Amino acid sequence: MIKPIRVWLTPAGPNPYKVIIVLEELRVPYETKSFTYPEVKKKPFTDINPNGRVPAIEDPNTNLTLWESGAIVQYLVEQHHCNQWLMFQMSGQGPYFGQATWFNFLHAEKIPSAIERYNNEVKRVVGLLDSCLDGKQWLVGDKCTFADLASAPWNNVVGTIFSLPTDQMFDEFPNVKAWHDRITSRPSLMDEQGL
Ligand SMILES: N[C@@H](CCC(=O)N[C@@H](CS)C(=O)NCC(=O)O)C(=O)O
């Protein structure tokens, strides 16, 4: 359940409406914290934006406070693209890769039509990722996000599904291969902290 994003604004200024328009278009719940123009350079607003200009947002879903309308618009759109890919991982990648593993190796009977169906779905999903990653390092924006990280564990199973060595499992999908290598070669935070 998404909690409403709080948008601080003074009704007279145009800049906050960039944020409101994007929130409306994305159908994201929000609430406005409307105040008068002379109050922009005073507390409590300057605790939210020390630059004393609207808009600013507080997102209770991520505990983020952000100002500068362009940065806010970018954040809202990226956040939704991250959620899009996370939902795709949960519903479109993980379950199909799991069923492919099940029918190839664990189901008591060999059912060729089920094996064919799920193997084809794995190829279709990896192909989709490959085309969406064309010219890009990461799924969303120019940085590694939870959308990339959440995809890695099931991508790792593709070699098992097709009985291929891990270093050959994405030979037909160069963008996914480079992306998966990028994710799996990242030093973890635990490594960085010597844990
Ligand atoms: N670059 C800022 C500009 C924000 C801005 O100038 N907002 C106006 C209202 S549209 C404001 O708060 N003015 C108050 C002031 O200048 O003191 C952004 O895009 O968020």
The ligand as an ORCA input file, in Angstrom:
! r2SCAN-3c Opt
* xyz 0 1
  N      14.853     25.489     -9.364
  C      13.746     25.455     -8.425
  C      13.003     26.775     -8.475
  C      11.921     26.791     -7.445
  C      11.291     28.164     -7.337
  O      11.920     29.199     -7.658
  N      10.048     28.171     -6.814
  C       9.388     29.424     -6.580
  C       7.893     29.235     -6.733
  S       7.482     28.740     -8.381
  C       9.674     29.849     -5.151
  O       9.608     29.052     -4.248
  N      10.005     31.113     -4.952
  C      10.279     31.611     -3.653
  C      11.456     32.546     -3.627
  O      12.102     32.733     -4.658
  O      11.731     33.035     -2.544
  C      12.808     24.293     -8.763
  O      12.637     24.012     -9.954
  O      12.282     23.666     -7.840
*
